[in-house]
Structure formats: structure tokens, C-alpha cells
Amino acid sequence: MRRVRDAVYRAAVRGAGLTPRDLLAVAVSGGPDSLTLLDALHAASDRGGPALHVLHFDHAWHRQSRAPAAALAERCAAYGLPLTCARASDPAPRRGESREMAARRLRRAFLDGERRRLGAARVATGHQADDQVETILMRLARGVGPDALGGMAVDDGRTLRPLLSLWRSQIEAYARALALPVHRDPSNDAPAHRRNRVRRELVPLLEHIYPGARAAVLRAGALAAPDVEPVVRAADGVRMPLAPRRRAVAAGKLRRVVQEAWWADGRPARQIGAPVWRALARALVDNAAGRWVQLPGGRWAFVRDRALALYDQQVSDPPLPGPLPLPAPGRLDLPAGRIEVTRAPLTDAPRRGPAVQIMAAPAAGALAVRTPRAGDRFVSPVDGRAHDLHRFLRRRRIPAALRAGTPIVTVHDQPACIPGLAVSAAHRPHPRDTEALHVTVHWTPLRPTADTEPR
């Protein structure tokens, strides 16, 4: 279980750079691959992973095709995740299409449409290592050329495949260990589909002739993947340590945007050397939970969530002097940002999203904002258990430089909501509630590096 969850976490958070402010749409058919992916992504949200929205498409191939949707609805309700389902109205192939091609066309149209409608950063699919091997072999058989060895990308900017490094046997073992309600699609065994024959006939034959052939094909695909230069992400909406002279680095290729920011600051400095470039690239690629990198001339860069800011020194956000009353509805301006609270019907789903935390509406005057204290406990929305708040913030990838100054919404002085991050399971709205509080945070923006204020 740990191996599967770590692989999914690395692909979504470390690899794709997704954070709790990003929305990831998860395509779930109801089979072992997609259900394992959903469970592992749900677990990743307790480690600073993205917000999730589940998508299910029914190809309407047989009478039992509606069954997975009902089971999936129960699973999503238990996870507290939104679900969107659709069913093919005309599943018949077009002229010149196979049944597989028609299903792929309809499914892609649904997933792409929902990704745009939801504003999701990616659509996650359950493709795994066996699928990758089959894809590479089928492309080679069609004479695709050198690009065939590349297979499917873990992240191509639109689709994320977190299970691509895991074999089907590992995923099946995960599903059995958690007793996931797996649906077996009979079409996966139909010999009429070419991929099924590759899976059941060609791959076993290759393994018989060349033991270890599957792993070798998978390794060849990984070696054929092109190297990508690290990219800096826009700092809009990313919380960075507070400092009077901090400067944002614009989005773009690492060396270009950092060089532009370096010289736009207007102060003479030495050139950035190779060791510093390597440290910056490593911090971006690793997507660590906040990392300081020392620059020439006594300056510093802070890298977080693929964004980068320049500082004159290492700093940490200070705690608030005491609790501040939070009106509901209303807003509260803090050094770190602005917190807004609105009251809305619990069924007001369109306003839900990774930037909005939804919590139960307490009695008037019970809300306040303060920073963490020793002994604070927070009930995780994933496992339902009370955790030390400082440890919870660390696990959710809040950097050490920000933890002491993290604003916490409290109810009767007990932590109830971490704006932009999570709502305590003890303060979730009850289904019988008629209204809830929508808590939104806008972090204090960074000044651009081309700022020309007097120095």
C-alpha cells in the first residue's frame, strides 16, 4: 500500500507540482486500476495533494454498465468528493471506427469537456505499467517510428497517469487489501479487441522467450522520454514568506526568467554559477515544501510549489499577537492575506473548489482567527483522527518558514479550518444543514521583480 501511495504522491505532487489549490479530475471506470488511483489520490490529499473531482463515463455497452456508477457514488460520498457521471447516448462506432476507437472518442470528449468546465489542472487516469508495455508494443507493430518507444507520458500537461510505474499485480493487491468494490468489465476479456490479445498472448510469449521482457520494454520507454527544462510557475495565489523587499519571479523557463529577475532588480551582482542553477532546478523538480537557495551577493531564493521569489535574507512569518474576531459574513485583513467568509446554502455546489473551504456555520460570535499554539489538535478530513496541528501542517507541505504565521479559523478557540488547506472533520457541514460557511483566502501578492520603487 505504501509503495502505491508513494508512487501516486510523487507523480501528482512532486512530478506534476499539484497543490491543494489545484483541482484534479479523476477518471474512474470502477475497475481496480481507477479505484486504486482514486483511493491513493484521496490519501495524497492528506500530504498536500490536490483537490479532487471524480468523473465516470458509461459506454453503454451492456445492461450491467450502470452498476459501477451506483457503487462509485457511495465511494465518493464516503470520501466527501464530488462526482459527475455521463452515459453514451450513441455508442455505435462511426464508419471506419472499431468499437474501441468509438469508446475512446466518446470518453475523451467527455473528459476534455469536464476538464475545461471544472477548470481542472489535469485529468488523472488509471493507466499502469502493463498498459504502457502494451502501448509501446502496439505502436512498434504499427511502425510508428522512434517516438513509439516513448509510450504514454506520466504528465503531458492535460492527462496525468500516476500509476504508470506500477504493475497490474501490485494494483490488484492494493485493491484486495482494502476490499475496494471493484467492477470487472467483461469487455476486458473479449478476444475481439486487439489490446486484449496483446495482453493475453503476445506479452506472455515475449516473457517466455525473453524472461524480464516486460520490465525491459518499460525501461526502454522511460529512457526514450525527453528531458524537460525546469519551469517556474506563476506566483499568483502562492503563499510566500513575508518580507518588505521580496520579489516574484515570473513564470517561464528557469534560466531565462531568473536571469531577467536577477538583473531587473537594479543592483550589481555576480553571475549565478552552475551549483546554484543545479540547486534551483532541484528545488523546482522536487517541488519540495519550501526550500531556501542561497544566491550570490548574499541574496536568497525561496522555491515553493514550483514558484520562486527573491529575498535579501531568510525570513519566517511571525505569529499573530492574539485571536482576532472573524465576522460571518465578512472579511479580515492580515499581514499574510485576506480571509473572506460568506454564508451560502449547503447545496450551492458551483462555489465549491480548491480555493474555497466549506465548514459548518457556528453560533454568532464563535469565529476567530489566530495562529497555531502548542497543544493544538486538528481532526484530519481524510482519516478522521486528531493530529498535532504543527505536524499536520508539516505533512500538508506547509514550509517551516510559514507554519508559525499560518492563520487558523477557530470555533470557540478550537482549530476548525485552515484557509486554503482543509476543514476539520469535526466541523464539516452535516447533510441536514441548510447553510454553510464558505471560507476563502487571498494571500498577499508579491511585487514583480521589475519594481522601480526608490531603494
Long-range contacts (C-beta under 8 A, 24 or more apart in sequence): 1-174, 1-177, 1-178, 3-166, 3-170, 4-36, 4-40, 4-163, 4-166, 4-170, 4-171, 4-174, 5-40, 5-43, 5-44, 7-40, 7-162, 7-163, 7-165, 7-166, 8-37, 8-40, 8-41, 8-43, 8-44, 8-162, 8-163, 9-40, 9-43, 9-44, 9-47, 9-49, 11-154, 11-155, 11-160, 11-161, 11-162, 11-163, 11-164, 11-165, 12-41, 12-44, 12-49, 12-50, 12-124, 12-160, 12-162, 13-44, 13-47, 13-48, 13-49, 13-50, 13-287, 13-397, 14-286, 14-287, 15-154, 15-155, 15-287, 16-121, 16-122, 16-155, 16-160, 17-233, 17-287, 17-305, 17-306, 18-49, 18-50, 18-121, 18-122, 18-160, 19-48, 19-50, 19-305, 19-397, 20-45, 20-48, 20-49, 20-50, 20-51, 20-354, 20-396, 20-420, 20-421, 20-422, 21-51, 21-237, 21-354, 21-355, 21-420, 22-50, 22-51, 22-121, 22-354, 23-50, 23-51, 23-52, 23-53, 23-118, 23-119, 23-120, 23-121, 23-353, 23-354, 24-49, 24-50, 24-51, 24-52, 24-53, 24-120, 24-121, 24-122, 24-123, 24-124, 24-160, 25-52, 25-53, 25-54, 25-55, 25-111, 25-114, 25-115, 25-118, 25-120, 25-122, 25-123, 25-124, 26-52, 26-53, 26-54, 26-55, 26-123, 26-124, 27-55, 27-56, 27-57, 27-107, 27-111, 27-123, 27-124, 27-125, 27-126, 28-54, 28-55, 28-56, 28-72, 28-126, 29-56, 29-57, 29-68, 29-126, 29-183, 29-185, 30-56, 30-67, 30-68, 30-69, 30-71, 30-72, 30-181, 30-182, 30-183, 30-185, 31-126, 31-182, 31-183, 31-184, 31-185, 31-188, 32-171, 32-172, 32-175, 32-180, 32-182, 33-126, 33-127, 33-128, 33-163, 33-168, 33-171, 34-125, 34-126, 35-75, 35-175, 35-180, 35-181, 35-182, 36-126, 36-163, 36-171, 36-174, 36-175, 36-180, 37-124, 37-125, 37-126, 37-162, 37-163, 38-75, 38-79, 39-174, 39-178, 39-180, 40-162, 40-174, 41-124, 41-162, 42-79, 42-81, 42-382, 43-382, 45-382, 46-380, 46-382, 46-383, 46-395, 46-396, 47-395, 47-396, 47-397, 48-289, 48-395, 48-396, 48-397, 48-398, 50-121, 50-354, 51-353, 51-354, 52-79, 52-81, 53-81, 53-82, 53-83, 53-84, 53-114, 53-118, 53-120, 54-81, 54-82, 54-83, 54-84, 55-83, 55-84, 55-85, 55-110, 55-111, 55-114, 55-123, 56-83, 56-84, 56-85, 56-86, 57-85, 57-86, 57-87, 57-88, 57-106, 57-107, 57-110, 57-111, 58-85, 58-86, 58-87, 58-88, 59-88, 59-91, 59-103, 59-106, 59-107, 60-87, 60-88, 60-89, 60-91, 61-91, 61-99, 61-103, 61-187, 62-186, 62-187, 67-183, 68-183, 71-181, 71-183, 74-181, 75-181, 80-381, 80-428, 82-349, 82-352, 84-114, 86-110, 99-192, 99-193, 100-193, 100-194, 100-195, 112-158, 115-158, 119-353, 122-155, 122-157, 122-158, 122-159, 122-160, 123-158, 123-159, 123-160, 124-159, 124-160, 124-161, 124-162, 125-159, 125-160, 125-161, 126-161, 126-163, 127-152, 127-161, 127-163, 127-164, 128-163, 128-164, 128-166, 128-167, 128-168, 128-171, 129-163, 129-164, 129-165, 129-166, 129-167, 129-168, 129-214, 129-218, 130-167, 130-168, 130-199, 130-203, 130-214, 131-164, 132-164, 132-218, 132-221, 133-203, 133-214, 133-217, 133-218, 133-221, 134-195, 134-198, 134-199, 134-203, 136-217, 136-220, 136-221, 137-198, 137-202, 137-203, 137-206, 137-217, 138-194, 138-195, 138-198, 146-224, 147-224, 149-220, 149-221, 149-223, 149-224, 150-221, 150-224, 150-225, 150-226, 151-221, 151-224, 153-225, 167-214, 229-253, 229-254, 229-255, 230-254, 230-280, 230-281, 230-284, 230-285, 231-284, 231-306, 232-257, 232-258, 232-284, 232-306, 232-307, 232-308, 233-305, 233-306, 233-307, 234-307, 235-307, 235-308, 235-309, 235-446, 236-445, 237-355, 237-442, 237-443, 238-304, 238-305, 238-307, 238-443, 239-304, 239-336, 239-337, 239-402, 239-420, 239-443, 240-302, 240-304, 240-307, 240-309, 240-443, 240-446, 241-302, 241-311, 241-315, 241-316, 241-317, 241-399, 241-401, 241-402, 242-315, 242-317, 242-335, 242-336, 242-405, 242-444, 243-311, 243-312, 243-313, 243-315, 245-311, 245-312, 246-309, 246-310, 246-311, 246-446, 246-447, 247-309, 247-310, 247-311, 247-446, 247-447, 247-448, 247-449, 247-451, 248-307, 248-308, 248-309, 248-445, 248-446, 248-447, 248-448, 248-449, 249-301, 249-307, 249-308, 249-309, 249-310, 249-449, 250-448, 250-449, 254-280, 254-281, 254-284, 257-308, 258-301, 258-308, 260-449, 261-310, 261-449, 262-295, 262-310, 264-449, 264-450, 265-310, 265-449, 266-452, 266-455, 267-297, 267-455, 269-295, 269-296, 269-297, 269-299, 270-296, 270-297, 271-296, 272-296, 280-308, 284-308, 289-394, 289-397, 289-398, 289-399, 290-397, 290-398, 290-399, 290-400, 290-401, 290-402, 291-399, 292-401, 302-401, 304-399, 309-446, 310-449, 314-401, 315-401, 316-400, 316-401, 316-402, 316-404, 316-405, 317-401, 317-402, 317-404, 317-405, 317-406, 318-404, 318-405, 319-371, 319-372, 319-404, 319-405, 320-369, 320-370, 320-371, 320-405, 320-407, 322-370, 323-368, 323-369, 323-370, 323-410, 323-413, 324-368, 324-369, 324-370, 325-365, 325-367, 325-368, 326-367, 326-368, 326-369, 326-409, 327-367, 328-361, 328-364, 328-367, 328-437, 332-369, 334-369, 334-407, 335-405, 335-444, 336-405, 336-406, 336-407, 336-443, 336-444, 337-407, 337-441, 337-442, 337-443, 337-444, 338-441, 338-442, 339-369, 339-407, 339-409, 339-419, 339-439, 339-440, 339-441, 340-439, 340-440, 340-441, 340-442, 341-367, 341-437, 341-438, 341-439, 341-440, 342-437, 342-438, 342-440, 343-435, 343-436, 343-437, 343-438, 344-435, 344-436, 344-438, 345-434, 345-435, 345-436, 346-429, 346-431, 346-433, 346-434, 346-435, 346-436, 348-438, 351-438, 355-420, 355-440, 355-441, 356-438, 356-439, 356-440, 357-417, 357-418, 357-419, 357-420, 357-421, 357-422, 357-423, 357-438, 357-439, 357-440, 358-423, 358-428, 358-429, 358-436, 358-437, 358-438, 358-439, 359-409, 359-416, 359-417, 359-423, 359-424, 359-427, 359-428, 359-429, 359-436, 359-437, 359-439, 360-427, 360-428, 360-429, 360-430, 360-433, 360-436, 360-437, 361-429, 361-433, 361-435, 361-436, 361-437, 362-411, 362-412, 362-416, 362-427, 366-411, 366-412, 367-409, 367-410, 367-411, 368-409, 368-410, 368-413, 369-407, 369-408, 369-409, 369-410, 370-407, 370-408, 370-410, 370-413, 371-404, 371-405, 371-406, 371-407, 371-408, 372-403, 372-404, 372-406, 372-408, 372-415, 376-408, 376-415, 377-415, 378-415, 378-418, 378-422, 378-424, 379-424, 379-425, 379-426, 380-422, 380-425, 381-422, 381-423, 381-424, 381-425, 381-428, 384-425, 389-415, 393-418, 396-421, 396-422, 407-441, 409-439
